[in-house]
Amino acid sequence: MRTYPRDEFDAVPESPRRQGVHRTREGEEPQRRSGLGWILAAGILALVIGAVAFFLLPRLGIGGPESAVASAPSTSQAAPEGSQPAASAPAPAPTSAAPTPTGTPTPTESANKALEVGVYNATGTAGLGNRVATTARTAGWTVTDVGNWAGAPVNSSVVYYRSAADAGSAKALAADLGIQTVLEAPALGLPLAAVVGPGYAG
């Protein structure tokens, strides 16, 4: 067995600790630590930005579409139930003021019988609307729509007109049909509408 002179490796402490030695090239370890530091810093910054955007911005009113919808004023208003008739029966929409009676109809008023007229049955009598429409056509009126009344209930027969220029025609139509009440309804679908109500005698 070969013998060697005693050196520092032969000096073993009585309670030795585990030790290791790692050799690196000069400058290698500092560069690795520097790269990891930048990655960790970028990750932390991204987390902070995400947390601010998620929690803080909506409270400041800068958030997404939900905040825009919540802050936008509502402009739509629901129409009162029963204020609109069926598609085949245009009816006057309710206004802030009640329809304006125009007085007892007289046959001497100027009338434009070329205006479109709708005749609607607001009673439970079957065929009454067709009978009144025939009377109007015989008198020379242009009846373009006949059907059941789907608007607000009426207590008696009424002739509605859409604009003040049609008031004379409405009175003349009411006189031809034996209807006493004439009312203005600006939202009427047709220029004139005769609604045959309870107690109509014709």
Salt bridges, closest charged atoms under 4 A:
GLU28 OE2 - ARG32 NH2 3.98
GLU29 OE2 - ARG33 NE 3.05
GLU109 OE2 - LYS171 NZ 3.67
ASP176 OD2 - LYS113 NZ 3.83
